[in-house]
């Protein structure tokens, strides 16, 4: 073993045992020692500096202490940031709140008024206005309808304060996990606030205002009131605003009567009205309704058995009205209402004169004939008007298909009536003293450059006026107009109800002056009523939904406009038109009926206007663009439609004859040397100031010149003109 040569403590200079070293101190090291040399100090020698003890190291802290301080700092930082965020949010809210009216000035805007149009039997023909349906009270609805809405839109509606934090958090989570918008966090109150006060824009400002307004609504109104307002103002597709309008649109019934399946379908529309409308996507609508029903079960609104029954029964689509053409009636009524009661400020009900059986029969007859023969005959459109002898419109069809065209040709389309205008020529002749047996010569005639011919291009020589009218001979009508003077014919037409302007020229004898179907039909009513004129009407009564009467029709019209004797003469001649004249295809079941065909130039318009003791009806066929048909005459398709409609309309009625008792007395000779009148021998004399009316013998029974437009007529007396 090698000897230990290391120095021992005893061997050191100064000997003695060595004291154990003291532990290092935490205290700061002393300042550097200085060695005084004379008057100046000097740094200690290097050996002294090396012998100085080293600076003790700081003791490291344990892990627990460091994490605690970090958490504390984070909590503090979070508190500060949260406080500043709160201040920022409050500032933003305050800023946008300043853009709203003061709470005391806020008011829920009035819901746009609805006009419900109903037939004589109470059938709803349609709703007009911005909403498409009347407002309903919450207590009037079956409970499952508002429950369906809450189940799919806002289950905690009755428990939150206008904003649903739980629903909002769920929507945020679902949307975040789905990577897109799958759910909305808006409550029913928020949606109502948006619909009532705000524009459909996606901005922070609008969202903040929506929240503030929702809080205001919750403070101002009860939950039931908020839910009722929402159900009456939410848009549900198809032009329907509110559940009542939706129920009428999709199921043809009131929201008060919908089934559970129908209620679920309506509630399902809230997500996307166009996409889930049963009229557009029935499969998607059904799928969405099933989702709503499941949500109702989850929310505890209905039982499993109720859900199963609803899923089995389903929701069957029904038309809004019994027929599409009812839309023409509803539109016409909507246009007239302000003239009776002024501005419509609340929901009203308008009772009309429409007979639903006649309305449906008229539509069916018109559409069937056009579908079967329209394309072949080159005719695409038609119109029909029917009214009773008081002027009450019982049916009105404004076109072939209301959905495709809402233009009401029955009341707005002015067309040449053709030979159906000849009735007024012959009436003027009867009033001037001629009779149905009066003779006229059917021969070519000219007036300057105008030479009207007959439809057949043939001439029959001497004929009675009855033959001239029933066979629609043009030359006879023109000669009568020349004899009587155009003014007398125009006055007769206006007196009976033609309101359109009639130009003062000879061609009016052949129906070149344009009229609407409505006014032409009303002008034929005096022949069915015994000489009494009418002002056609469709509105019987207007009332509020609470039952307050706003308007009710009264009055008898303009009174007698044609003498009973002249009515008898005209009915005698016009009955022959249906019996064996141009309108023979219109006759039905031996009913005493009369009428007149009409075909305008180039076959552009075809008419049949006819009547019984109960009803007057007129049919027009043609094309909207005025193109000619393929030789459709008034005695063909229009007479067929008239026949089909009138036969059904008269089912169950007791047969009655037309007014007037005229017995033919045999043919009369031509009046005042008819064969030698200057216009017959020298057509050019018509331009030389000849007055043919001077050749007509005085009327045996002239009617009173009052009527609608005469000197003492109805409108003159009404407006003091």
ChimeraX attribute file (.defattr): number of C-alpha atoms within 10 A of each C-alpha:
attribute: neighborCount
match mode: 1-to-1
recipient: residues
	/A:1	3
	/A:2	4
	/A:3	5
	/A:4	7
	/A:5	6
	/A:6	7
	/A:7	8
	/A:8	11
	/A:9	13
	/A:10	11
	/A:11	11
	/A:12	11
	/A:13	7
	/A:14	9
	/A:15	10
	/A:16	10
	/A:17	11
	/A:18	11
	/A:19	7
	/A:20	6
	/A:21	6
	/A:22	6
	/A:23	7
	/A:24	11
	/A:25	12
	/A:26	11
	/A:27	8
	/A:28	8
	/A:29	12
	/A:30	8
	/A:31	6
	/A:32	10
	/A:33	14
	/A:34	12
	/A:35	12
	/A:36	11
	/A:37	8
	/A:38	7
	/A:39	6
	/A:40	8
	/A:41	11
	/A:42	12
	/A:43	12
	/A:44	13
	/A:45	11
	/A:46	8
	/A:47	8
	/A:48	10
	/A:49	12
	/A:50	9
	/A:51	8
	/A:52	12
	/A:53	10
	/A:54	10
	/A:55	13
	/A:56	13
	/A:57	9
	/A:58	7
	/A:59	7
	/A:60	6
	/A:61	8
	/A:62	8
	/A:63	8
	/A:64	8
	/A:65	9
	/A:66	11
	/A:67	11
	/A:68	11
	/A:69	11
	/A:70	11
	/A:71	11
	/A:72	12
	/A:73	12
	/A:74	12
	/A:75	12
	/A:76	12
	/A:77	12
	/A:78	12
	/A:79	12
	/A:80	12
	/A:81	12
	/A:82	12
	/A:83	12
	/A:84	12
	/A:85	12
	/A:86	12
	/A:87	12
	/A:88	12
	/A:89	13
	/A:90	13
	/A:91	12
	/A:92	15
	/A:93	17
	/A:94	12
	/A:95	13
	/A:96	17
	/A:97	17
	/A:98	11
	/A:99	10
	/A:100	14
	/A:101	10
	/A:102	9
	/A:103	10
	/A:104	6
	/A:105	7
	/A:106	13
	/A:107	12
	/A:108	10
	/A:109	8
	/A:110	9
	/A:111	17
	/A:112	19
	/A:113	20
	/A:114	24
	/A:115	29
	/A:116	25
	/A:117	27
	/A:118	23
	/A:119	24
	/A:120	16
	/A:121	13
	/A:122	13
	/A:123	15
	/A:124	24
	/A:125	27
	/A:126	27
	/A:127	28
	/A:128	20
	/A:129	19
	/A:130	14
	/A:131	24
	/A:132	25
	/A:133	30
	/A:134	26
	/A:135	24
	/A:136	20
	/A:137	13
	/A:138	18
	/A:139	10
	/A:140	10
	/A:141	18
	/A:142	16
	/A:143	14
	/A:144	19
	/A:145	25
	/A:146	19
	/A:147	23
	/A:148	30
	/A:149	25
	/A:150	23
	/A:151	26
	/A:152	20
	/A:153	24
	/A:154	19
	/A:155	23
	/A:156	18
	/A:157	18
	/A:158	13
	/A:159	10
	/A:160	16
	/A:161	17
	/A:162	24
	/A:163	22
	/A:164	21
	/A:165	14
	/A:166	12
	/A:167	20
	/A:168	16
	/A:169	12
	/A:170	15
	/A:171	18
	/A:172	18
	/A:173	14
	/A:174	16
	/A:175	15
	/A:176	12
	/A:177	11
	/A:178	11
	/A:179	9
	/A:180	10
	/A:181	12
	/A:182	13
	/A:183	17
	/A:184	15
	/A:185	18
	/A:186	23
	/A:187	25
	/A:188	24
	/A:189	29
	/A:190	24
	/A:191	17
	/A:192	23
	/A:193	23
	/A:194	21
	/A:195	16
	/A:196	19
	/A:197	16
	/A:198	15
	/A:199	9
	/A:200	9
	/A:201	10
	/A:202	8
	/A:203	9
	/A:204	12
	/A:205	15
	/A:206	16
	/A:207	17
	/A:208	18
	/A:209	23
	/A:210	22
	/A:211	21
	/A:212	19
	/A:213	25
	/A:214	25
	/A:215	17
	/A:216	16
	/A:217	23
	/A:218	18
	/A:219	12
	/A:220	13
	/A:221	11
	/A:222	12
	/A:223	18
	/A:224	13
	/A:225	15
	/A:226	18
	/A:227	20
	/A:228	19
	/A:229	21
	/A:230	21
	/A:231	25
	/A:232	21
	/A:233	21
	/A:234	19
	/A:235	21
	/A:236	26
	/A:237	23
	/A:238	17
	/A:239	16
	/A:240	24
	/A:241	23
	/A:242	26
	/A:243	30
	/A:244	25
	/A:245	32
	/A:246	29
	/A:247	25
	/A:248	23
	/A:249	26
	/A:250	24
	/A:251	21
	/A:252	20
	/A:253	19
	/A:254	19
	/A:255	24
	/A:256	18
	/A:257	15
	/A:258	22
	/A:259	17
	/A:260	25
	/A:261	27
	/A:262	24
	/A:263	28
	/A:264	33
	/A:265	32
	/A:266	31
	/A:267	27
	/A:268	28
	/A:269	22
	/A:270	18
	/A:271	15
	/A:272	12
	/A:273	20
	/A:274	15
	/A:275	15
	/A:276	25
	/A:277	24
	/A:278	23
	/A:279	17
	/A:280	13
	/A:281	12
	/A:282	17
	/A:283	13
	/A:284	16
	/A:285	23
	/A:286	23
	/A:287	13
	/A:288	20
	/A:289	28
	/A:290	21
	/A:291	16
	/A:292	27
	/A:293	30
	/A:294	21
	/A:295	22
	/A:296	24
	/A:297	17
	/A:298	14
	/A:299	17
	/A:300	13
	/A:301	17
	/A:302	18
	/A:303	14
	/A:304	14
	/A:305	10
	/A:306	14
	/A:307	18
	/A:308	13
	/A:309	12
	/A:310	20
	/A:311	16
	/A:312	9
	/A:313	12
	/A:314	17
	/A:315	24
	/A:316	12
	/A:317	14
	/A:318	15
	/A:319	14
	/A:320	22
	/A:321	20
	/A:322	17
	/A:323	16
	/A:324	20
	/A:325	26
	/A:326	27
	/A:327	24
	/A:328	25
	/A:329	25
	/A:330	22
	/A:331	19
	/A:332	16
	/A:333	21
	/A:334	19
	/A:335	10
	/A:336	13
	/A:337	18
	/A:338	11
	/A:339	8
	/A:340	14
	/A:341	13
	/A:342	9
	/A:343	10
	/A:344	14
	/A:345	12
	/A:346	15
	/A:347	19
	/A:348	24
	/A:349	22
	/A:350	26
	/A:351	24
	/A:352	25
	/A:353	21
	/A:354	27
	/A:355	21
	/A:356	22
	/A:357	14
	/A:358	19
	/A:359	25
	/A:360	20
	/A:361	19
	/A:362	29
	/A:363	25
	/A:364	17
	/A:365	19
	/A:366	27
	/A:367	19
	/A:368	14
	/A:369	15
	/A:370	21
	/A:371	12
	/A:372	10
	/A:373	13
	/A:374	21
	/A:375	12
	/A:376	12
	/A:377	16
	/A:378	18
	/A:379	24
	/A:380	19
	/A:381	19
	/A:382	27
	/A:383	28
	/A:384	33
	/A:385	26
	/A:386	31
	/A:387	27
	/A:388	23
	/A:389	24
	/A:390	21
	/A:391	26
	/A:392	21
	/A:393	25
	/A:394	24
	/A:395	27
	/A:396	32
	/A:397	29
	/A:398	29
	/A:399	27
	/A:400	25
	/A:401	18
	/A:402	17
	/A:403	10
	/A:404	8
	/A:405	12
	/A:406	15
	/A:407	15
	/A:408	22
	/A:409	25
	/A:410	23
	/A:411	20
	/A:412	13
	/A:413	16
	/A:414	16
	/A:415	22
	/A:416	23
	/A:417	30
	/A:418	26
	/A:419	26
	/A:420	27
	/A:421	26
	/A:422	30
	/A:423	26
	/A:424	25
	/A:425	26
	/A:426	30
	/A:427	21
	/A:428	27
	/A:429	25
	/A:430	23
	/A:431	23
	/A:432	21
	/A:433	16
	/A:434	24
	/A:435	23
	/A:436	25
	/A:437	20
	/A:438	20
	/A:439	23
	/A:440	24
	/A:441	20
	/A:442	22
	/A:443	16
	/A:444	17
	/A:445	20
	/A:446	18
	/A:447	17
	/A:448	11
	/A:449	8
	/A:450	10
	/A:451	11
	/A:452	16
	/A:453	18
	/A:454	15
	/A:455	12
	/A:456	7
	/A:457	8
	/A:458	12
	/A:459	16
	/A:460	9
	/A:461	11
	/A:462	18
	/A:463	18
	/A:464	21
	/A:465	27
	/A:466	24
	/A:467	20
	/A:468	25
	/A:469	28
	/A:470	23
	/A:471	18
	/A:472	26
	/A:473	24
	/A:474	23
	/A:475	24
	/A:476	28
	/A:477	29
	/A:478	24
	/A:479	22
	/A:480	23
	/A:481	29
	/A:482	21
	/A:483	19
	/A:484	22
	/A:485	20
	/A:486	24
	/A:487	15
	/A:488	18
	/A:489	27
	/A:490	22
	/A:491	19
	/A:492	26
	/A:493	27
	/A:494	21
	/A:495	25
	/A:496	31
	/A:497	26
	/A:498	24
	/A:499	16
	/A:500	15
	/A:501	11
	/A:502	20
	/A:503	14
	/A:504	13
	/A:505	15
	/A:506	18
	/A:507	16
	/A:508	25
	/A:509	29
	/A:510	27
	/A:511	23
	/A:512	20
	/A:513	20
	/A:514	20
	/A:515	22
	/A:516	21
	/A:517	29
	/A:518	27
	/A:519	22
	/A:520	24
	/A:521	25
	/A:522	29
	/A:523	26
	/A:524	29
	/A:525	31
	/A:526	26
	/A:527	33
	/A:528	28
	/A:529	27
	/A:530	23
	/A:531	24
	/A:532	24
	/A:533	30
	/A:534	27
	/A:535	18
	/A:536	21
	/A:537	17
	/A:538	23
	/A:539	25
	/A:540	17
	/A:541	17
	/A:542	24
	/A:543	18
	/A:544	15
	/A:545	18
	/A:546	9
	/A:547	10
	/A:548	10
	/A:549	13
	/A:550	14
	/A:551	15
	/A:552	13
	/A:553	12
	/A:554	8
	/A:555	6
	/A:556	12
	/A:557	16
	/A:558	22
	/A:559	17
	/A:560	22
	/A:561	27
	/A:562	26
	/A:563	19
	/A:564	22
	/A:565	21
	/A:566	29
	/A:567	26
	/A:568	21
	/A:569	25
	/A:570	25
	/A:571	25
	/A:572	21
	/A:573	27
	/A:574	24
	/A:575	25
	/A:576	22
	/A:577	30
	/A:578	25
	/A:579	21
	/A:580	13
	/A:581	23
	/A:582	24
	/A:583	30
	/A:584	23
	/A:585	20
	/A:586	30
	/A:587	25
	/A:588	18
	/A:589	10
	/A:590	8
	/A:591	16
	/A:592	18
	/A:593	28
	/A:594	28
	/A:595	33
	/A:596	34
	/A:597	35
	/A:598	27
	/A:599	26
	/A:600	22
	/A:601	14
	/A:602	12
	/A:603	19
	/A:604	25
	/A:605	27
	/A:606	32
	/A:607	34
	/A:608	33
	/A:609	30
	/A:610	33
	/A:611	30
	/A:612	26
	/A:613	21
	/A:614	21
	/A:615	23
	/A:616	30
	/A:617	30
	/A:618	30
	/A:619	29
	/A:620	30
	/A:621	27
	/A:622	24
	/A:623	15
	/A:624	13
	/A:625	8
	/A:626	11
	/A:627	14
	/A:628	18
	/A:629	22
	/A:630	15
	/A:631	16
	/A:632	24
	/A:633	23
	/A:634	29
	/A:635	23
	/A:636	19
	/A:637	26
	/A:638	29
	/A:639	30
	/A:640	21
	/A:641	26
	/A:642	28
	/A:643	21
	/A:644	19
	/A:645	24
	/A:646	25
	/A:647	15
	/A:648	15
	/A:649	19
	/A:650	17
	/A:651	9
	/A:652	7
	/A:653	8
	/A:654	8
	/A:655	15
	/A:656	12
	/A:657	13
	/A:658	23
	/A:659	20
	/A:660	21
	/A:661	15
	/A:662	17
	/A:663	10
	/A:664	11
	/A:665	9
	/A:666	10
	/A:667	14
	/A:668	14
	/A:669	14
	/A:670	17
	/A:671	15
	/A:672	11
	/A:673	9
	/A:674	16
	/A:675	14
	/A:676	10
	/A:677	15
	/A:678	15
	/A:679	22
	/A:680	18
	/A:681	11
	/A:682	13
	/A:683	17
	/A:684	15
	/A:685	15
	/A:686	17
	/A:687	10
	/A:688	8
	/A:689	7
	/A:690	14
	/A:691	15
	/A:692	18
	/A:693	16
	/A:694	11
	/A:695	14
	/A:696	17
	/A:697	12
	/A:698	12
	/A:699	14
	/A:700	12
	/A:701	14
	/A:702	16
	/A:703	18
	/A:704	13
	/A:705	17
	/A:706	21
	/A:707	29
	/A:708	29
	/A:709	22
	/A:710	19
	/A:711	13
	/A:712	16
	/A:713	20
	/A:714	21
	/A:715	16
	/A:716	15
	/A:717	15
	/A:718	11
	/A:719	7
	/A:720	8
	/A:721	9
